[in-house]
Amino acid sequence: MDLQLEKEEQEAEKEKARVWLNYLTAMFTQPSYGKEDPKLTQARNDFIKAIQPKQEHGPAKVYDWDFELMKRLQNPKEGRLMNGDG
């Protein structure tokens, strides 16, 4: 019985959060006509930043190219071409 009550409370909290997010989305996506209050502009920017997905930036990949190997593979004198003929 207690477990069922906890589950219902969790569902209610999820629904409450969903409704609140929908309200905030509707409020902050309204176009502004005329001069906008700077506090509202800041709140809109904070809201957008809060719901924007986080982008993971890892270290840049570094590729090492073996130019000598490429020259040997492309050299027809050795009998090996890039397309496998030979």
TIKOL-857659 format. One record per residue: residue in one letter; x, y, z of N, C-alpha, C in turn. Coordinates in nm, 2 decimals. Last residue first. Layout:
N
{atom A, {X, Y, Z}, {X, Y, Z}, {X, Y, Z}} ...
This chain:
86
{atom G, {4.68, -0.56, -5.98}, {4.83, -0.58, -5.98}, {4.86, -0.71, -5.93}} {atom D, {4.44, -0.35, -5.81}, {4.49, -0.42, -5.94}, {4.64, -0.44, -5.92}} {atom G, {4.36, -0.20, -5.60}, {4.38, -0.35, -5.58}, {4.43, -0.42, -5.70}} {atom N, {4.35, 0.07, -5.61}, {4.23, -0.01, -5.63}, {4.24, -0.16, -5.63}} {atom M, {4.61, 0.16, -5.57}, {4.51, 0.18, -5.46}, {4.39, 0.09, -5.48}} {atom L, {4.85, -0.09, -5.68}, {4.77, 0.03, -5.69}, {4.67, 0.04, -5.58}} {atom R, {5.16, -0.23, -5.70}, {5.04, -0.22, -5.61}, {4.98, -0.08, -5.64}} {atom G, {5.40, -0.23, -5.84}, {5.29, -0.33, -5.88}, {5.17, -0.33, -5.79}} {atom E, {5.59, -0.05, -5.82}, {5.59, -0.16, -5.72}, {5.48, -0.26, -5.75}} {atom K, {5.51, 0.14, -6.00}, {5.64, 0.06, -6.03}, {5.65, -0.06, -5.93}} {atom P, {5.30, 0.29, -5.91}, {5.27, 0.17, -6.00}, {5.39, 0.09, -6.02}} {atom N, {5.24, 0.41, -5.59}, {5.35, 0.39, -5.69}, {5.32, 0.27, -5.78}} {atom Q, {5.06, 0.41, -5.39}, {5.02, 0.47, -5.51}, {5.12, 0.46, -5.63}} {atom L, {5.20, 0.29, -5.18}, {5.08, 0.23, -5.23}, {5.03, 0.28, -5.37}} {atom R, {5.41, 0.48, -5.14}, {5.44, 0.34, -5.19}, {5.32, 0.27, -5.24}} {atom K, {5.26, 0.70, -5.06}, {5.34, 0.71, -5.18}, {5.37, 0.57, -5.23}} {atom M, {5.16, 0.60, -4.82}, {5.07, 0.64, -4.93}, {5.14, 0.65, -5.06}} {atom L, {5.39, 0.56, -4.67}, {5.31, 0.44, -4.71}, {5.22, 0.48, -4.82}} {atom E, {5.47, 0.83, -4.64}, {5.55, 0.73, -4.71}, {5.48, 0.61, -4.76}} {atom F, {5.27, 0.93, -4.48}, {5.27, 0.98, -4.62}, {5.36, 0.88, -4.70}} {atom D, {5.07, 0.85, -4.25}, {5.19, 0.79, -4.30}, {5.20, 0.82, -4.45}} {atom W, {4.94, 1.07, -4.02}, {4.93, 1.02, -4.16}, {5.07, 0.97, -4.20}} {atom D, {4.77, 1.08, -3.73}, {4.90, 1.07, -3.79}, {4.89, 1.01, -3.92}} {atom Y, {4.53, 1.30, -3.58}, {4.56, 1.19, -3.67}, {4.70, 1.19, -3.73}} {atom V, {4.38, 1.37, -3.29}, {4.50, 1.40, -3.37}, {4.52, 1.27, -3.45}} {atom K, {4.09, 1.52, -3.16}, {4.15, 1.40, -3.22}, {4.27, 1.44, -3.30}} {atom A, {4.06, 1.71, -2.87}, {4.06, 1.70, -3.01}, {4.14, 1.58, -3.06}} {atom P, {3.87, 1.59, -2.59}, {4.00, 1.64, -2.65}, {3.99, 1.62, -2.80}} {atom G, {3.52, 1.66, -2.60}, {3.64, 1.59, -2.55}, {3.76, 1.65, -2.61}} {atom H, {3.25, 1.82, -2.50}, {3.36, 1.84, -2.59}, {3.48, 1.77, -2.53}} {atom E, {2.91, 1.76, -2.49}, {3.04, 1.71, -2.44}, {3.15, 1.74, -2.54}} {atom Q, {2.66, 1.98, -2.43}, {2.74, 1.92, -2.54}, {2.88, 1.89, -2.48}} {atom K, {2.34, 1.96, -2.29}, {2.48, 1.98, -2.27}, {2.56, 1.91, -2.38}} {atom P, {2.05, 2.12, -2.42}, {2.13, 2.00, -2.39}, {2.28, 2.03, -2.38}} {atom Q, {1.88, 2.38, -2.25}, {1.96, 2.34, -2.37}, {2.05, 2.22, -2.33}} {atom I, {1.76, 2.47, -2.03}, {1.70, 2.36, -2.10}, {1.78, 2.31, -2.22}} {atom A, {1.93, 2.68, -1.94}, {1.89, 2.57, -1.85}, {1.84, 2.45, -1.92}} {atom K, {1.93, 2.86, -2.15}, {2.05, 2.79, -2.11}, {2.03, 2.67, -2.02}} {atom I, {1.67, 2.94, -2.14}, {1.71, 2.87, -2.26}, {1.84, 2.80, -2.23}} {atom F, {1.67, 3.07, -1.89}, {1.58, 2.96, -1.91}, {1.63, 2.87, -2.03}} {atom D, {1.85, 3.28, -1.93}, {1.88, 3.17, -1.83}, {1.79, 3.05, -1.85}} {atom N, {1.71, 3.42, -2.12}, {1.84, 3.36, -2.16}, {1.88, 3.25, -2.06}} {atom R, {1.48, 3.50, -1.97}, {1.47, 3.42, -2.09}, {1.60, 3.35, -2.13}} {atom A, {1.61, 3.65, -1.78}, {1.53, 3.53, -1.74}, {1.52, 3.44, -1.86}} {atom Q, {1.70, 3.86, -1.94}, {1.80, 3.78, -1.86}, {1.73, 3.65, -1.82}} {atom T, {1.46, 3.97, -2.02}, {1.55, 3.92, -2.12}, {1.65, 3.82, -2.05}} {atom L, {1.35, 4.04, -1.78}, {1.28, 3.94, -1.86}, {1.38, 3.88, -1.96}} {atom K, {1.52, 4.24, -1.71}, {1.51, 4.13, -1.63}, {1.45, 4.01, -1.70}} {atom P, {1.48, 4.44, -1.91}, {1.61, 4.36, -1.91}, {1.60, 4.24, -1.82}} {atom D, {1.18, 4.44, -2.09}, {1.24, 4.46, -1.96}, {1.37, 4.38, -1.96}} {atom E, {1.17, 4.56, -2.42}, {1.16, 4.45, -2.33}, {1.23, 4.48, -2.20}} {atom K, {0.99, 4.76, -2.64}, {1.10, 4.75, -2.55}, {1.08, 4.65, -2.44}} {atom G, {0.80, 4.58, -2.88}, {0.85, 4.70, -2.82}, {0.97, 4.68, -2.73}} {atom Y, {0.71, 4.26, -2.80}, {0.67, 4.38, -2.89}, {0.72, 4.50, -2.81}} {atom S, {0.85, 3.95, -2.81}, {0.83, 4.07, -2.73}, {0.80, 4.18, -2.83}} {atom P, {0.70, 3.63, -2.84}, {0.78, 3.74, -2.90}, {0.75, 3.87, -2.82}} {atom Q, {0.72, 3.37, -2.61}, {0.64, 3.47, -2.66}, {0.73, 3.58, -2.73}} {atom T, {0.87, 3.19, -2.48}, {0.88, 3.18, -2.62}, {0.79, 3.29, -2.69}} {atom F, {0.82, 3.21, -2.21}, {0.95, 3.26, -2.26}, {0.97, 3.25, -2.41}} {atom M, {0.57, 3.09, -2.18}, {0.59, 3.23, -2.14}, {0.72, 3.29, -2.20}} {atom A, {0.60, 2.83, -2.27}, {0.50, 2.92, -2.33}, {0.53, 3.07, -2.30}} {atom T, {0.79, 2.74, -2.09}, {0.82, 2.74, -2.23}, {0.72, 2.84, -2.31}} {atom L, {0.65, 2.76, -1.85}, {0.77, 2.84, -1.87}, {0.80, 2.85, -2.02}} {atom Y, {0.45, 2.56, -1.90}, {0.41, 2.70, -1.88}, {0.53, 2.80, -1.90}} {atom N, {0.60, 2.33, -1.93}, {0.52, 2.38, -2.05}, {0.48, 2.53, -2.03}} {atom L, {0.71, 2.32, -1.68}, {0.80, 2.34, -1.79}, {0.72, 2.39, -1.91}} {atom W, {0.47, 2.27, -1.53}, {0.55, 2.39, -1.51}, {0.65, 2.42, -1.62}} {atom V, {0.40, 2.02, -1.64}, {0.31, 2.14, -1.66}, {0.39, 2.27, -1.63}} {atom R, {0.62, 1.87, -1.55}, {0.59, 1.88, -1.69}, {0.50, 2.00, -1.72}} {atom A, {0.60, 1.89, -1.27}, {0.72, 1.94, -1.34}, {0.69, 1.96, -1.49}} {atom K, {0.35, 1.76, -1.24}, {0.36, 1.89, -1.20}, {0.48, 1.96, -1.26}} {atom E, {0.42, 1.50, -1.33}, {0.32, 1.58, -1.40}, {0.33, 1.73, -1.37}} {atom K, {0.61, 1.43, -1.13}, {0.65, 1.44, -1.27}, {0.55, 1.52, -1.35}} {atom E, {0.44, 1.44, -0.91}, {0.55, 1.53, -0.91}, {0.60, 1.54, -1.06}} {atom A, {0.27, 1.22, -0.97}, {0.21, 1.36, -0.95}, {0.32, 1.46, -0.96}} {atom E, {0.45, 1.01, -0.96}, {0.39, 1.04, -1.09}, {0.33, 1.19, -1.09}} {atom Q, {0.52, 1.02, -0.69}, {0.62, 1.04, -0.79}, {0.56, 1.08, -0.93}} {atom E, {0.27, 0.95, -0.58}, {0.33, 1.08, -0.55}, {0.44, 1.12, -0.65}} {atom E, {0.24, 0.69, -0.68}, {0.14, 0.79, -0.72}, {0.20, 0.93, -0.70}} {atom K, {0.45, 0.57, -0.54}, {0.45, 0.57, -0.69}, {0.36, 0.68, -0.74}} {atom E, {0.37, 0.60, -0.28}, {0.49, 0.66, -0.32}, {0.49, 0.67, -0.47}} {atom L, {0.14, 0.43, -0.29}, {0.12, 0.57, -0.26}, {0.25, 0.65, -0.30}} {atom Q, {0.25, 0.18, -0.34}, {0.16, 0.24, -0.44}, {0.14, 0.39, -0.42}} {atom L, {0.39, 0.15, -0.10}, {0.47, 0.16, -0.23}, {0.38, 0.22, -0.34}} {atom D, {0.19, 0.12, 0.08}, {0.28, 0.24, 0.09}, {0.36, 0.26, -0.04}} {atom M, {0.08, -0.12, 0.00}, {0.00, 0.00, 0.00}, {0.09, 0.13, 0.00}} 
